[in-house]
Amino acid sequence: MRRDRVIAVVAGIEETDREDVLDVLRCRQSVIEGLVSRGFRAFPVDIAREDLAVKGRVARKLRENSPDCIFNLFEGFGEASYLEIRFARILESLGIPFTGNPSRTLAICLDKDLARKTLQAAGLPVAPGRCVYPGYDPDIAKGLDYPLFVKPRMEDSSVGIDRRSLVTSEKDLFGLLDERLALYPDGLILEEFLEGREFNAGFMGSFPYDLMAVSSIRFGIGGEGKAFLGYDSKWDPESEEYRNSVSIPEDGIPSGVRREIIGISREAGRVMGCRGYFRVDLRERKGRLFILEVNPNPDINTDSGFARQSARRGFAFAGMVARLVDTAMNWRRLNERRVPQKDQERVASGGKDGCLLGA
């Protein structure tokens, strides 16, 4: 593919000190430098919250300089991650190739309850659990075995996940549910905690996808069975969790387990309609693998797990981002499975749900 293409590298800007949000801007600079080193003409485009409030303003910004492709690093804003779905819909309406996943995939994956149901309907393994809304039944945990794990239904980047997310008793559970529902009224996911090894697999392209690598997570705190990745372990370099948790590609994973991880992850990507690039996180319990999350458009910064996986496959950072552009430019639309109507109807309600599938 010609390397003199014009690439608009898009990210959201806002006043914040949240590390996950600031990391996107650092990533954008790395992407621009990588693309320029490969001969692309790459330039930044800032999207502010007010841009989305004025009809047509985002489209006008994106069409300036007539880009051949849009490198989409927009992840919404600190308290409005769901806006990445609305933004992806704008990209789709423009007809300009863009990197990463379509709006439908972003919508399904952001809603962890809908994601669980979609994966289950396809026969894929997820941890036993359910969604909890304000006014929940006191028997909400009936039939689930402790320890339990609590995470927000509609957040990403591990927002709302910390050491208290792991609950070992009913007494602690109800206090945490009430506290977290006040912060995340769109609901919580309550699941059995999987006491085993954690893995993830990174992919590029379209189904059956091109595997970058399979990684295992090494925890320095709490041991591999009971530890987990929370917000601090991903975004706070000063925390013990960050310093002692590391994702290692292709290290010490038995061949049979690796094959199963790849097979489950590929099918999960297909079911969710992934394309461009994505990561599937899994956890093992008593010899069985379960999907924790399908992560479309994961962090690809120079120090990210996805960048390490790509390097293991032979793509230096500049080569990785150039390939993502090539993938977007060469994309041919595939027939996508529709979300069941009952799920579309359920998604139409709730504080953030209007920006999801039914909007």
Phi, psi and omega per residue, in radians:
M1 nan 2.530 3.105
R2 -1.021 2.444 -3.114
R3 -1.785 0.174 3.094
D4 -1.728 0.311 -3.141
R5 -1.145 2.631 3.105
V6 -1.658 2.140 -3.048
I7 -2.113 2.121 3.027
A8 -1.585 2.101 -3.118
V9 -1.796 1.934 -2.895
V10 -1.858 2.371 3.058
A11 -2.579 2.733 3.063
G12 -1.440 2.536 3.082
I13 -2.155 2.461 3.118
E14 -2.851 2.845 3.063
E15 -1.398 1.968 -3.099
T16 -2.843 2.752 2.995
D17 -2.034 0.198 3.126
R18 -1.251 2.236 -3.033
E19 -1.164 -0.603 -3.123
D20 -1.167 -0.577 3.119
V21 -1.307 -0.786 3.134
L22 -1.126 -0.525 3.141
D23 -1.077 -0.542 3.129
V24 -1.104 -0.699 3.135
L25 -1.197 -0.667 3.054
R26 -1.111 -0.703 3.126
C27 -1.096 -0.720 -3.122
R28 -1.041 -0.751 3.129
Q29 -1.093 -0.705 3.116
S30 -1.125 -0.708 3.134
V31 -1.105 -0.801 3.137
I32 -1.044 -0.815 3.140
E33 -1.086 -0.701 3.126
G34 -1.130 -0.761 -3.138
L35 -1.171 -0.740 3.123
V36 -1.072 -0.672 3.136
S37 -1.142 -0.353 3.102
R38 -1.714 0.152 3.043
G39 1.641 -0.002 3.067
F40 -1.331 2.722 3.009
R41 -1.755 1.647 -3.032
A42 -1.902 2.445 -3.140
F43 -2.529 2.677 -3.099
P44 -1.459 2.599 2.964
V45 -2.273 2.195 3.124
D46 -1.654 2.349 3.033
I47 -2.044 2.058 3.092
A48 -1.755 2.862 -3.112
R49 -1.010 -0.684 -3.109
E50 -1.182 -0.417 3.099
D51 -1.075 -0.667 -3.126
L52 -1.307 -0.265 -3.118
A53 -1.496 -0.225 -3.103
V54 -1.944 2.069 -3.079
K55 -1.025 2.229 3.055
G56 1.535 -0.206 -3.062
R57 -1.191 -0.731 3.141
V58 -1.094 -0.762 3.142
A59 -1.057 -0.721 3.131
R60 -1.122 -0.735 3.108
K61 -1.054 -0.764 -3.065
L62 -1.230 -0.510 -3.109
R63 -1.436 -0.261 3.100
E64 -1.034 2.480 3.138
N65 1.184 0.152 3.025
S66 0.791 1.110 -3.112
P67 -1.184 2.566 3.031
D68 -1.409 -0.431 -3.119
C69 -2.705 2.606 3.078
I70 -1.928 2.128 3.057
F71 -1.556 1.876 -2.946
N72 -1.575 1.812 3.025
L73 -1.942 0.231 -3.115
F74 -1.314 2.164 -3.118
E75 -2.145 0.513 -3.077
G76 1.352 -2.670 3.119
F77 -2.221 2.994 -2.997
G78 -0.870 -0.752 -3.132
E79 -1.881 0.287 -3.094
A80 -2.603 1.043 -3.137
S81 -1.131 -0.428 -3.122
Y82 -1.126 -0.285 3.135
L83 -1.205 -0.256 3.062
E84 -1.115 -0.437 3.109
I85 -1.263 -0.807 3.099
R86 -1.053 -0.710 3.139
F87 -1.113 -0.744 3.124
A88 -1.097 -0.584 3.086
R89 -1.148 -0.649 3.078
I90 -1.102 -0.776 3.103
L91 -1.011 -0.757 -3.137
E92 -1.108 -0.590 -3.120
S93 -1.279 -0.391 -3.086
L94 -1.368 -0.478 -3.102
G95 1.380 0.150 3.083
I96 -1.583 2.287 3.102
P97 -0.959 2.472 3.093
F98 -2.471 2.637 -3.111
T99 -1.347 2.708 3.019
G100 1.564 -2.826 -2.928
N101 -1.617 2.705 3.125
P102 -1.289 2.901 -3.066
S103 -1.074 -0.650 -3.115
R104 -1.076 -0.759 3.130
T105 -1.142 -0.756 3.102
L106 -1.044 -0.675 -3.120
A107 -1.170 -0.812 -3.122
I108 -1.117 -0.754 -3.054
C109 -1.278 -0.571 3.115
L110 -1.146 -0.695 3.122
D111 -1.449 1.717 -3.021
K112 -1.148 -0.457 3.076
D113 -1.228 -0.826 3.100
L114 -1.117 -0.666 3.113
A115 -1.069 -0.793 3.109
R116 -1.017 -0.810 -3.099
K117 -1.164 -0.651 3.120
T118 -1.139 -0.774 3.119
L119 -1.145 -0.765 3.126
Q120 -1.070 -0.733 -3.129
A121 -1.088 -0.447 3.124
A122 -1.567 0.069 3.121
G123 1.414 0.311 -3.136
L124 -1.661 2.584 -3.006
P125 -1.434 2.227 2.977
V126 -2.250 2.777 -3.126
A127 -1.129 2.506 3.034
P128 -0.987 2.324 -3.114
G129 3.100 -3.025 -3.124
R130 -2.814 2.983 3.119
C131 -1.668 2.497 -3.122
V132 -2.088 2.219 3.117
Y133 -2.022 2.826 3.047
P134 -0.934 2.452 -3.076
G135 1.415 0.404 -3.070
Y136 -1.086 2.718 3.091
D137 -1.229 2.389 3.103
P138 -1.021 -0.356 3.114
D139 -1.607 0.391 -3.024
I140 -1.022 -0.503 -3.107
A141 -1.665 0.090 -3.098
K142 -1.068 2.315 3.129
G143 1.560 -0.132 3.105
L144 -1.768 2.502 -3.120
D145 -1.697 2.330 3.044
Y146 -1.294 2.689 -0.006
P147 -1.250 2.671 3.134
L148 -1.996 2.800 -3.103
F149 -2.212 2.365 -3.078
V150 -2.097 2.236 3.097
K151 -2.523 2.647 3.128
P152 -1.087 2.508 3.132
R153 -1.198 -0.660 -2.960
M154 -2.258 0.971 2.995
E155 -2.345 2.792 3.024
D156 -2.259 -3.016 -3.118
S157 1.022 0.442 3.137
S158 1.109 0.363 3.044
V159 -1.064 2.337 3.124
G160 1.445 0.179 3.096
I161 -2.028 2.116 3.131
D162 -2.552 -2.958 -3.062
R163 -1.066 -0.515 -3.113
R164 -1.361 -0.123 -3.126
S165 -1.170 -0.378 3.094
L166 -1.593 2.062 -3.001
V167 -2.045 2.327 -3.071
T168 -1.943 -0.092 -3.117
S169 -2.567 2.764 3.124
E170 -1.104 -0.652 3.134
K171 -1.025 -0.832 -3.141
D172 -1.217 -0.561 -3.072
L173 -1.079 -0.893 -3.032
F174 -1.158 -0.637 3.071
G175 -1.103 -0.729 3.141
L176 -1.212 -0.718 3.138
L177 -1.042 -0.796 -3.128
D178 -1.113 -0.732 -3.134
E179 -1.131 -0.797 -3.058
R180 -1.322 -0.553 3.092
L181 -1.160 -0.515 3.061
A182 -1.155 -0.550 3.119
L183 -1.510 -0.577 -3.058
Y184 -2.265 1.285 -3.033
P185 -1.198 -0.172 3.073
D186 -1.324 -0.036 3.025
G187 2.075 2.845 3.113
L188 -2.210 2.658 2.990
I189 -1.749 2.205 3.096
L190 -1.957 2.046 -3.067
E191 -2.328 2.699 2.936
E192 -1.139 2.335 3.120
F193 -1.328 2.338 -3.086
L194 -1.653 1.881 -3.061
E195 -1.543 1.455 3.135
G196 -2.914 -2.953 -3.110
R197 -1.241 2.632 3.119
E198 -1.997 2.471 -3.111
F199 -2.389 2.874 2.893
N200 -2.618 2.713 -3.131
A201 -2.253 2.302 -3.137
G202 -1.889 2.452 -3.071
F203 -2.369 2.710 2.966
M204 -2.199 2.841 3.002
G205 1.525 -2.731 3.125
S206 -2.030 2.885 -3.056
F207 -0.956 2.344 0.183
P208 -1.473 0.177 2.996
Y209 1.278 2.754 3.135
D210 -1.905 1.954 -3.112
L211 -1.200 2.278 2.987
M212 -1.469 -1.024 3.109
A213 -2.995 2.862 2.975
V214 -1.885 2.267 -3.110
S215 -2.025 2.645 2.972
S216 -1.935 2.578 -3.135
I217 -1.708 2.208 3.078
R218 -1.854 2.208 -3.114
F219 -1.894 2.304 3.083
G220 -1.591 -0.210 -3.110
I221 -2.117 2.229 3.025
G222 1.459 -0.075 -3.138
G223 1.374 2.812 -3.049
E224 -1.154 -0.517 -3.045
G225 -1.312 -0.710 -3.017
K226 -1.823 -0.198 3.136
A227 -1.425 2.862 3.120
F228 -2.734 2.904 -3.132
L229 -1.642 2.055 3.047
G230 -1.921 -2.939 -3.102
Y231 -1.070 -0.829 -3.092
D232 -1.096 -0.652 -3.100
S233 -1.151 -0.350 3.140
K234 -1.762 -0.489 -2.917
W235 -2.245 -0.162 -3.099
D236 -1.952 1.678 -3.092
P237 -1.063 -0.328 -3.123
E238 -1.493 -0.171 -3.056
S239 -1.492 2.675 3.061
E240 -1.085 -0.680 -3.113
E241 -1.058 -0.728 -3.140
Y242 -1.145 -0.801 -3.067
R243 -1.187 -0.462 -2.997
N244 -1.934 0.158 3.089
S245 -2.062 2.252 -3.098
V246 -2.527 2.488 3.086
S247 -1.729 2.135 -3.051
I248 -2.052 2.030 -3.135
P249 -1.249 2.355 2.950
E250 0.881 0.936 -3.133
D251 -2.285 1.948 3.019
G252 1.199 0.436 3.122
I253 -1.705 2.077 3.127
P254 -0.976 2.527 -3.034
S255 -1.043 -0.667 3.136
G256 -1.169 -0.728 3.096
V257 -1.124 -0.719 -3.141
R258 -1.068 -0.789 3.128
R259 -1.056 -0.710 -3.130
E260 -1.175 -0.706 3.096
I261 -1.028 -0.814 -3.108
I262 -1.119 -0.768 -3.121
G263 -1.111 -0.826 3.125
I264 -1.101 -0.739 -3.068
S265 -1.186 -0.726 3.105
R266 -1.065 -0.766 -3.125
E267 -1.186 -0.644 3.095
A268 -1.093 -0.725 3.093
G269 -1.073 -0.715 3.130
R270 -1.128 -0.811 -3.100
V271 -1.074 -0.657 -3.120
M272 -1.474 -0.084 3.115
G273 1.336 0.495 -3.086
C274 -1.195 2.613 2.997
R275 -2.741 2.840 3.135
G276 1.478 -1.383 3.042
Y277 -2.816 2.585 3.134
F278 -2.870 2.919 3.107
R279 -2.342 2.464 3.068
V280 -1.998 2.198 3.114
D281 -1.745 2.350 -3.104
L282 -2.364 2.773 3.075
R283 -2.407 2.585 -3.099
E284 -1.826 2.461 3.005
R285 -2.480 2.112 3.111
K286 0.884 0.772 3.062
G287 1.448 0.000 3.112
R288 -1.943 2.519 3.112
L289 -1.740 2.446 3.111
F290 -2.281 2.517 3.106
I291 -1.422 2.194 3.019
L292 -1.487 -0.754 -3.039
E293 -2.904 2.552 2.906
V294 -1.827 2.096 -2.997
N295 -1.937 1.681 3.074
P296 -1.335 2.558 -3.120
N297 0.889 0.951 3.124
P298 -1.213 2.967 3.072
D299 -0.988 2.256 3.125
I300 -2.134 0.326 -3.131
N301 -1.047 2.947 -3.012
T302 -1.044 -0.487 -3.126
D303 -1.803 0.252 -3.084
S304 -1.402 2.801 3.053
G305 -1.091 -0.632 3.140
F306 -1.153 -0.679 3.099
A307 -1.130 -0.675 3.092
R308 -1.146 -0.688 3.102
Q309 -1.116 -0.745 3.138
S310 -1.125 -0.680 3.101
A311 -1.101 -0.668 3.100
R312 -1.081 -0.583 3.113
R313 -1.368 -0.216 3.100
G314 1.948 0.136 3.134
F315 -1.804 1.912 2.933
A316 -1.098 2.917 -3.030
F317 -0.962 -0.825 -3.130
A318 -1.071 -0.676 3.107
G319 -1.174 -0.621 3.125
M320 -1.126 -0.861 -3.086
V321 -1.220 -0.572 3.066
A322 -1.123 -0.668 3.128
R323 -1.185 -0.622 3.094
L324 -1.092 -0.665 3.068
V325 -1.152 -0.802 3.120
D326 -1.009 -0.741 3.135
T327 -1.060 -0.770 3.135
A328 -1.126 -0.739 -3.104
M329 -1.186 -0.526 -3.088
N330 -1.666 0.065 -3.009
W331 -1.106 2.345 2.993
R332 -2.042 2.208 -3.074
R333 -1.070 2.304 3.110
L334 -1.823 2.730 3.018
N335 -1.184 2.274 -3.095
E336 -1.944 2.492 3.061
R337 -1.239 2.443 -3.141
R338 -1.486 2.603 3.037
V339 -1.234 2.391 3.118
P340 -0.918 2.477 -3.065
Q341 -0.987 -0.646 -3.121
K342 -1.081 -0.593 3.100
D343 -1.285 -0.635 3.081
Q344 -1.063 -0.712 -3.123
E345 -1.167 -0.713 -3.128
R346 -1.162 -0.650 -3.102
V347 -1.199 -0.307 -3.072
A348 -1.272 -0.149 -3.116
S349 -1.925 2.810 3.072
G350 1.883 2.851 -3.028
G351 -1.063 -0.801 -3.104
K352 -1.741 -0.176 -2.976
D353 -1.147 -0.387 3.129
G354 -1.090 -0.371 3.122
C355 -1.570 0.049 -3.090
L356 -1.675 -2.404 -2.886
L357 -1.167 -0.614 -3.048
G358 -1.479 -0.049 -3.011
A359 -1.424 nan nan
